[in-house]
Amino acid sequence: MQRHWDHHANPLRRYQTLRHFDEAPQLPSGYAAMIVLAWVTPLWRRVMDPKVLAHYDGDAGRANLLHRRASRYGVQDAPTHAG
């Protein structure tokens, strides 16, 4: 996952030349563990919500939150998502 961010920033760049950025978000574990977390939504939230907030320096208003969850983190004007 270290190079995944650079792949999105530069989609035509060859894998061998993709760059690693220490400041890019990192998953807390490998794909298998992340799949298990994704299957159990409350567990995903318990693990990932604090990491998202930390990435945005505690400013939950910068994160893409569902409206119903935004108030939990003190965001008043979160966008509503269709779906």
PLY file of the C-alpha trace (Angstrom):
ply
format ascii 1.0
element vertex 83
property float x
property float y
property float z
element edge 82
property int vertex1
property int vertex2
end_header
0.00 0.00 0.00
2.96 2.34 0.32
2.78 3.28 -3.36
-0.98 3.27 -3.80
-1.35 7.01 -3.23
1.20 7.83 -5.91
-0.64 5.51 -8.31
-3.78 7.67 -7.96
-1.81 10.89 -8.28
0.09 9.60 -11.33
-1.95 6.80 -12.96
0.34 6.44 -15.98
3.51 5.97 -13.93
4.92 2.42 -14.02
4.77 0.43 -10.78
8.56 0.33 -10.46
8.74 4.13 -10.50
5.89 4.83 -8.08
7.07 6.75 -5.05
6.50 6.15 -1.35
5.45 9.09 0.82
5.76 8.77 4.59
3.00 11.35 5.09
0.51 9.39 2.94
-2.17 7.55 4.93
-1.31 3.94 5.73
-3.63 1.08 6.49
-3.07 -0.40 9.95
-2.69 -3.91 8.56
-2.56 -5.97 5.38
-5.40 -6.65 2.97
-6.68 -9.80 4.73
-7.07 -8.08 8.09
-8.65 -5.03 6.45
-11.22 -7.24 4.73
-12.20 -8.71 8.09
-12.51 -5.19 9.54
-14.68 -4.17 6.59
-17.03 -7.11 7.18
-17.59 -6.00 10.77
-18.59 -2.36 10.42
-18.47 -1.44 14.15
-14.96 -2.88 14.34
-13.96 -0.91 11.22
-15.26 2.30 12.82
-13.47 1.59 16.10
-10.15 1.10 14.31
-10.39 3.54 11.40
-12.31 6.56 12.74
-9.49 7.59 15.11
-6.97 7.14 12.30
-8.99 9.35 9.94
-9.28 12.03 12.62
-5.56 11.82 13.34
-4.80 12.17 9.62
-6.80 15.42 9.56
-5.22 16.66 12.80
-8.50 16.19 14.67
-10.47 18.37 12.23
-13.40 16.07 11.44
-14.85 18.74 9.16
-12.16 17.87 6.61
-13.14 14.19 6.55
-15.85 12.79 4.30
-18.30 11.70 7.01
-21.85 10.50 6.73
-24.16 13.21 8.06
-25.51 10.99 10.84
-21.97 10.30 12.11
-20.65 13.84 11.78
-22.26 15.13 14.97
-20.39 12.47 16.93
-17.18 14.25 15.98
-18.46 17.79 16.40
-19.05 18.57 12.73
-22.10 20.78 12.34
-22.42 21.23 8.57
-21.46 17.86 7.14
-22.69 17.21 3.61
-25.52 14.74 3.25
-24.77 11.76 1.05
-27.29 10.21 -1.28
-27.78 6.52 -0.95
0 1
1 2
2 3
3 4
4 5
5 6
6 7
7 8
8 9
9 10
10 11
11 12
12 13
13 14
14 15
15 16
16 17
17 18
18 19
19 20
20 21
21 22
22 23
23 24
24 25
25 26
26 27
27 28
28 29
29 30
30 31
31 32
32 33
33 34
34 35
35 36
36 37
37 38
38 39
39 40
40 41
41 42
42 43
43 44
44 45
45 46
46 47
47 48
48 49
49 50
50 51
51 52
52 53
53 54
54 55
55 56
56 57
57 58
58 59
59 60
60 61
61 62
62 63
63 64
64 65
65 66
66 67
67 68
68 69
69 70
70 71
71 72
72 73
73 74
74 75
75 76
76 77
77 78
78 79
79 80
80 81
81 82
